[in-house]
Amino acid sequence: MSTPSDILARIDKLELDARQVVEGYLSGRHKSPRHGFAVEFAQHREYTPGDDIKHLDWKVYGRTERYHLKQYEQETNLVAWLVVDASESMSFASGSRSKYDIACILAGAIAHLVLQQSDSIGMVSFADRIQQFLRPSARSGSHYRELLKLLATGPTTNASTTGAVLNELAGRTGRRGIAFLISDLLDDVPEILDGIRHLKYQKHEVVVIHVLDAAELDFPFRHPTLFKGLEAIAELSTDPLSVRDSYLAELNAHLGAIEEGCRVLQSDYLRVRTDDDLGTVLSGYFQKRGSR
């Protein structure tokens, strides 16, 4: 069982890792500090003395001979949610970091970026049910540490019910925002997609960050191996070479179904390996997002 000092050490390490990822992301970014998220035009309003004239719309002036300013739906209004899978399967690690470690670092990095923009971040961790629920706040100090503290208590020893959790969350998150689902998604695909659909129905944008261990994707095993089950799956002793092709076929079908479902639901899908450079992954995603 983790002691308070163990948890504090995990929080400090998580904050360090998250900040390193953010620094890696920022070092490759050359545009506006709001490059990472969308800034959408909302409406015009009439100019009043003291307004910043750089937002004057000269096309409107040409038609009306009246001064109007463009108003934007700035990201000061953004509410972001981190939805982090803390089920037992997330504890798997073939290298130095588990899937849950990667999920926490990504969550910490995204939270840091959101708070840097003075936007609000909330966090949910889940397994068979919602485990932790932290309401959104834009306080960059105490709120950020509280978020990391809750992440540092996981993962659990429970199985995941991703779809049911997303459906419950859709009814609890309030006004529209953006939800970052960070999970290995080793769950029922139709139920996952149904949960995403429910969030979309509530006007939330959903970004799916699919975290998988390198060994799960590559299946590098060559010698007779005892595979220990997680989430109530029994142990299996087998010759990996005899099952490799069928395993990869099943896995790729599962991944393809999730990715295609996200495409149909117009939700961003990002696959992350545990051996990826996370700064590069985040930078690539947000640059692609910004270009849209």
C-alpha positions in Angstrom: 0.0 0.0 0.0 1.3 3.5 -0.9 2.3 5.7 2.0 1.7 9.5 2.0 5.4 10.0 1.2 5.1 7.6 -1.7 2.2 9.6 -3.1 3.9 12.9 -2.6 6.9 11.6 -4.5 4.7 10.4 -7.3 3.0 13.8 -7.5 6.4 15.6 -7.7 7.6 13.2 -10.4 4.4 13.5 -12.3 4.6 17.3 -12.3 8.2 17.2 -13.5 7.4 14.7 -16.3 4.3 16.7 -17.3 6.3 20.0 -17.4 9.0 18.4 -19.5 6.4 17.3 -22.0 5.0 20.8 -22.1 8.4 22.3 -22.6 9.0 19.9 -25.5 5.7 20.9 -27.0 6.3 24.6 -26.6 9.8 24.5 -28.0 8.4 23.5 -31.4 5.6 26.1 -31.4 6.1 29.4 -33.1 2.6 30.9 -33.4 0.1 32.5 -31.0 0.0 31.3 -27.3 -3.5 30.1 -28.2 -2.3 28.0 -31.1 -3.3 24.7 -29.4 -7.1 25.3 -29.3 -9.6 26.8 -31.7 -10.5 30.4 -31.5 -13.7 30.9 -33.4 -15.4 34.0 -34.7 -18.7 34.6 -32.9 -20.3 38.0 -33.9 -19.9 41.7 -34.5 -20.6 44.5 -32.1 -20.5 48.3 -32.6 -17.3 50.1 -31.7 -17.2 52.2 -28.5 -14.5 54.6 -27.5 -11.6 52.8 -25.8 -12.0 49.5 -27.8 -8.9 48.1 -29.5 -9.1 49.2 -33.1 -7.1 46.2 -34.4 -10.4 44.2 -34.3 -12.3 46.6 -36.5 -13.9 44.9 -39.5 -13.2 47.2 -42.4 -15.4 45.2 -44.8 -18.4 45.9 -42.6 -17.4 49.6 -42.5 -17.2 49.7 -46.3 -20.8 48.4 -46.5 -22.3 50.4 -43.6 -20.0 53.3 -42.9 -20.3 52.3 -39.2 -17.5 50.9 -37.1 -17.9 47.3 -35.9 -15.6 45.0 -34.1 -15.2 41.3 -34.6 -15.9 39.4 -31.4 -14.3 35.9 -30.9 -15.3 33.0 -28.8 -12.1 33.1 -26.9 -10.7 30.2 -25.1 -11.0 32.0 -21.8 -14.4 30.4 -22.0 -13.0 26.9 -22.5 -13.8 24.1 -20.1 -11.7 21.0 -20.6 -12.2 17.7 -18.9 -9.5 15.0 -18.5 -11.2 11.6 -18.5 -8.5 9.1 -17.4 -8.8 5.3 -17.3 -7.6 4.0 -14.0 -8.6 0.4 -14.5 -6.3 -2.5 -13.8 -5.3 -3.1 -17.4 -3.7 0.4 -17.4 -1.1 -0.9 -14.9 0.5 -3.1 -17.6 4.1 -2.1 -18.5 6.6 -3.9 -20.7 9.1 -1.1 -20.1 9.8 1.5 -17.5 6.4 3.2 -17.7 3.0 1.7 -17.5 0.0 2.8 -19.7 -1.3 4.6 -16.6 2.0 6.4 -16.1 1.7 7.7 -19.7 -1.9 8.6 -19.3 -1.1 10.6 -16.1 1.8 12.5 -17.8 -0.4 13.3 -20.8 -3.2 14.5 -18.5 -0.8 16.6 -16.5 0.7 18.2 -19.6 -2.7 19.0 -21.1 -3.9 20.4 -17.8 -0.7 22.6 -17.6 -1.4 23.9 -21.2 -5.0 24.6 -20.5 -4.3 26.5 -17.2 -1.5 28.5 -18.9 -4.3 29.9 -21.1 -6.4 30.8 -18.0 -9.0 28.2 -19.0 -10.7 25.8 -16.7 -9.7 22.1 -16.3 -11.6 19.3 -14.6 -10.7 15.7 -14.1 -12.4 12.3 -13.9 -10.7 9.0 -13.3 -12.6 5.8 -13.7 -12.6 2.0 -13.8 -15.9 0.2 -13.3 -17.3 3.5 -12.1 -16.2 7.1 -11.7 -13.4 7.0 -9.0 -12.4 10.6 -8.8 -14.3 13.7 -9.8 -12.7 17.1 -9.7 -14.8 20.1 -10.9 -13.2 22.5 -13.4 -11.2 25.4 -12.1 -8.7 27.9 -13.7 -6.5 28.1 -10.6 -3.1 27.1 -11.8 -1.5 26.4 -8.4 -3.6 24.6 -5.9 -6.1 23.1 -8.4 -3.2 21.7 -10.5 -1.6 20.0 -7.5 -5.0 18.6 -6.4 -5.4 17.2 -9.9 -2.0 15.5 -9.8 -2.7 14.2 -6.3 -5.8 12.4 -7.5 -4.0 11.0 -10.5 -1.2 9.7 -8.3 -3.5 7.5 -6.3 -4.2 5.2 -9.2 -4.6 2.8 -10.9 -7.2 0.6 -9.3 -7.6 -3.2 -9.4 -11.0 -3.0 -11.1 -12.2 -3.6 -14.6 -13.3 -0.8 -16.9 -16.8 0.0 -18.1 -15.9 2.9 -20.3 -19.2 3.4 -22.1 -21.2 3.5 -18.9 -18.9 6.0 -17.3 -19.0 8.3 -20.4 -22.8 8.1 -20.4 -22.8 9.1 -16.7 -20.3 11.8 -17.2 -22.3 13.4 -20.0 -25.0 14.1 -17.5 -22.7 15.7 -15.0 -20.3 18.0 -16.9 -22.6 21.0 -17.4 -22.0 23.4 -20.2 -20.2 22.5 -23.4 -16.5 21.9 -23.4 -13.8 19.5 -24.6 -13.3 16.1 -23.1 -9.9 14.3 -23.5 -10.6 10.6 -23.0 -7.2 8.9 -22.1 -7.5 5.1 -22.0 -6.3 1.8 -23.5 -9.9 1.3 -24.6 -9.8 -2.5 -23.9 -13.5 -2.6 -23.6 -16.7 -3.1 -25.7 -16.4 -0.9 -28.8 -20.1 -0.2 -29.4 -20.5 0.9 -25.7 -17.4 3.2 -25.9 -18.8 4.8 -29.1 -22.2 5.1 -27.5 -20.7 7.0 -24.6 -18.8 9.3 -27.0 -22.0 9.9 -28.9 -23.7 10.9 -25.7 -21.0 13.5 -24.9 -21.3 14.8 -28.4 -25.1 15.1 -28.1 -24.4 17.3 -25.0 -22.4 19.5 -27.3 -19.0 18.5 -26.0 -16.0 18.0 -28.3 -14.3 14.6 -27.6 -10.6 13.9 -28.2 -9.7 10.2 -27.8 -6.2 9.5 -26.7 -5.6 5.8 -27.1 -2.7 4.6 -24.9 -1.3 1.2 -25.6 1.9 -0.6 -24.5 4.5 -1.1 -27.1 4.4 -4.9 -26.5 0.7 -5.0 -26.9 1.1 -3.4 -30.4 4.2 -5.3 -31.5 3.8 -8.6 -29.7 7.5 -9.3 -29.6 7.4 -12.5 -27.6 9.2 -15.5 -29.1 9.5 -18.1 -26.4 6.9 -20.1 -24.4 5.4 -17.5 -22.1 2.9 -17.3 -19.2 0.6 -14.4 -19.8 -0.9 -13.1 -16.6 -4.5 -11.9 -17.0 -5.8 -8.5 -15.8 -9.3 -7.5 -15.0 -10.5 -11.1 -14.1 -8.9 -12.7 -17.2 -7.3 -16.0 -16.5 -3.6 -16.8 -16.9 -2.5 -18.3 -20.2 0.6 -20.3 -20.9 1.3 -20.6 -24.7 3.8 -20.5 -27.5 3.6 -16.9 -28.7 4.6 -17.7 -32.2 1.5 -19.9 -32.7 -0.9 -17.1 -31.7 0.8 -14.0 -32.9 -1.0 -13.7 -36.3 -4.4 -14.3 -34.8 -3.7 -11.9 -31.9 -2.5 -9.1 -34.2 -5.5 -9.6 -36.5 -7.9 -9.3 -33.5 -6.1 -6.3 -32.2 -6.0 -4.5 -35.5 -9.7 -5.1 -36.0 -10.4 -3.7 -32.5 -8.2 -0.6 -33.2 -9.8 -0.1 -36.6 -13.3 -0.2 -35.2 -12.5 2.4 -32.6 -10.7 4.7 -35.1 -13.5 4.4 -37.7 -16.1 5.1 -35.0 -14.3 8.2 -33.9 -14.1 9.4 -37.5 -17.9 8.9 -38.0 -18.5 10.8 -34.7 -16.2 13.5 -35.8 -14.0 13.1 -32.8 -10.2 13.4 -32.9 -8.3 10.1 -32.4 -4.7 10.0 -31.3 -2.9 6.7 -30.7 0.0 6.8 -28.2 2.6 4.1 -27.5 4.3 3.8 -24.2 7.7 4.2 -25.9 6.7 7.4 -27.8 8.2 10.8 -27.2 5.2 12.4 -25.6 6.3 16.0 -26.3 6.5 15.1 -30.0 3.1 13.4 -29.9 1.4 16.4 -28.3 3.1 18.9 -30.5 2.2 17.0 -33.6 -1.4 16.7 -32.5 -1.9 20.4 -31.6 -0.2 21.6 -34.7 -2.5 19.5 -36.8 -5.4 20.7 -34.8 -4.4 24.3 -35.2 -4.0 24.0 -38.9 -7.7 23.1 -39.2 
